Amino acid sequence: MFENEQWVVTEFGLEAKGTHSHYTIVDISLGNLLEGGDRAAPTYFWSVHMSHKRWVNRGLFNDAFEHALAYHGHKIDRDALKRSFESKEIA
């Protein structure tokens, strides 16, 4: 699987390591990894959402998120992933 300083890809999906802020743990289940907006230019919800959390290192999250998608066999929409990683909007 995959692990970095802040995240670990598991059979469950993607999990934060340790506790952060008011979160006891952040788990993104396998079924929720693919959540996204239904707009003309889709994005992956979790990448956009977590990028606005002060305790999240966006680069570490995005790296782990992409590994989680691949590990769990999801077809990755590269355009949506790029938009998600570059997004400034708040989700």
C-alpha positions as CSV (number, residue, x, y, z in Angstrom):
1,M,0.0,0.0,0.0
2,F,1.1,3.6,0.5
3,E,2.0,5.8,3.4
4,N,3.5,9.2,3.9
5,E,4.0,11.5,6.9
6,Q,0.2,12.4,7.2
7,W,-1.8,9.7,5.4
8,V,-2.0,6.0,4.8
9,V,-3.9,4.0,2.1
10,T,-5.7,1.1,3.7
11,E,-8.2,-1.6,2.7
12,F,-10.8,0.9,4.1
13,G,-9.8,3.7,1.8
14,L,-7.6,6.6,3.0
15,E,-6.9,7.5,6.6
16,A,-5.2,10.3,8.4
17,K,-2.4,9.4,10.7
18,G,-2.8,10.5,14.3
19,T,-5.3,13.2,15.5
20,H,-5.6,16.6,14.1
21,S,-7.3,19.7,15.4
22,H,-10.9,18.9,16.4
23,Y,-10.8,15.7,14.3
24,T,-10.1,12.5,16.2
25,I,-9.4,10.8,12.9
26,V,-10.2,11.4,9.3
27,D,-11.2,8.3,7.3
28,I,-12.3,8.5,3.7
29,S,-14.0,5.3,2.8
30,L,-13.5,3.5,-0.4
31,G,-17.0,4.4,-1.5
32,N,-16.4,8.1,-0.9
33,L,-13.1,8.4,-2.7
34,L,-14.9,9.1,-6.0
35,E,-17.2,11.8,-4.6
36,G,-17.1,14.9,-6.9
37,G,-19.1,17.8,-8.0
38,D,-21.5,17.4,-10.9
39,R,-20.4,20.4,-12.8
40,A,-19.2,20.9,-16.4
41,A,-15.6,20.6,-15.1
42,P,-15.7,17.8,-12.5
43,T,-13.3,17.6,-9.6
44,Y,-12.7,15.1,-6.8
45,F,-14.5,16.5,-3.7
46,W,-12.0,15.3,-1.1
47,S,-8.9,16.8,-2.7
48,V,-10.6,20.2,-2.9
49,H,-12.2,19.9,0.5
50,M,-9.1,18.9,2.4
51,S,-7.0,21.5,0.7
52,H,-8.7,24.1,2.9
53,K,-7.9,22.4,6.2
54,R,-5.0,24.1,8.0
55,W,-3.6,20.9,9.4
56,V,-3.5,19.2,6.0
57,N,-0.4,19.3,3.9
58,R,-2.0,19.6,0.5
59,G,0.9,17.9,-1.4
60,L,0.9,14.9,1.0
61,F,-2.9,14.6,0.8
62,N,-3.0,14.7,-3.0
63,D,-0.2,12.2,-3.3
64,A,-1.9,9.7,-0.9
65,F,-5.3,10.4,-2.5
66,E,-4.0,9.5,-6.0
67,H,-2.4,6.4,-4.6
68,A,-5.7,5.4,-2.9
69,L,-7.6,5.7,-6.1
70,A,-5.0,3.6,-8.0
71,Y,-4.7,1.0,-5.2
72,H,-8.4,0.5,-5.1
73,G,-8.6,0.1,-8.8
74,H,-10.5,3.2,-9.7
75,K,-10.2,4.6,-13.1
76,I,-8.6,8.0,-12.5
77,D,-10.0,11.0,-14.5
78,R,-6.7,12.8,-14.9
79,D,-8.3,16.1,-16.0
80,A,-10.6,16.1,-12.9
81,L,-7.6,15.2,-10.7
82,K,-5.6,18.0,-12.1
83,R,-8.5,20.5,-11.6
84,S,-8.9,19.2,-8.0
85,F,-5.2,19.6,-7.2
86,E,-5.2,23.1,-8.5
87,S,-8.6,24.2,-7.2
88,K,-8.9,27.3,-5.0
89,E,-12.6,27.0,-4.3
90,I,-14.0,25.9,-1.0
91,A,-15.8,22.6,-0.9
